[in-house]
Amino acid sequence: MKHWLLLFAFSFTACVQAQDYPAPIRALAGKGIAIKATLPAPAGFKGFVGSYQGEKLPIYLLPDGKHVLVGSVFDENGNNLTEAPLQEASKLRLTEATWDKLAKSTWVAEGSATPKRIVYVFTDTECPYCHKLWLATQPLLAGGDVQVRNILVAVIAPQSLNRAAAVLDSSDPLATLRQHENSFGHSSVKPAKTVTAATAAHIAANIALMEELDIHGTPSVIYKDSTGRVRMLPGMPSDDRLKAIFGR
């Protein structure tokens, strides 16, 4: 069967530090392309899923092992052999490993100290929809057995990083977060004048985790459903959905 590959061709001989992929694939990092997964490929080729500025790219290592092509594979009948495998390979699979990564991120807990249910929220101090979600969760947290873990990121505005730092570096991060939310729009929590390297690293790691999970905006909620399966819900949930997440 004949196959045709369209779009861009690159030839790479440079070697980088990553050890898991052939040199031409590793070299794509220098072009700003991150390799996310493998991709089924025709005989002789090796396929990979790349990510560039939030977009998934099909990448094929040619049989000579020295060249890669970025684009779709078509057979002699014009059938696209890349589209379906790329969609399948690009599906986000949330697992217990994902849950463990969330637990190890930097967050501010709110709600029950001995929770039966944990909800993670990627949030930015300057995000109005995050504020709306925070308001909606307050009555659901009252007297319940749920804990919300607010994972602070800085993706909305220039002051996001410094205000997140002001929250995380305060003597009582939860009280400071509540103070900010209760005065949202004219926050009485001023952005930190400087951000320590440690705090900047924590927030950067939160952002990296957000990107790893293919989350492109805040808020985004991650929780376990009644069967224990890890679920993600981007944006502001409906009232009914939010009540279900909180077991109400």
ABEGO torsion letter per residue (X at the ends): XBBBBBEBBBBBABBBABAABBAAAAAAAAAGBBBABBBBBBBGBBBBBBBBGGBBBBBBBBAAGABBBBEBBBBAAGBBAAAAAAAAAABBBBBAAAAAAAAABBBBBBEBABBABBBBBBBBAABAAAAAAAAAAAAAABGBABBBBBBBBBAABAAAAAAAAAAAABABAAAAAAAAAAABGBBABBBBABBBAAAAAAAAAAAAAAAAAGBABOBBBBBBBAAGBBBBBBEBBBAAAAAAAAGX
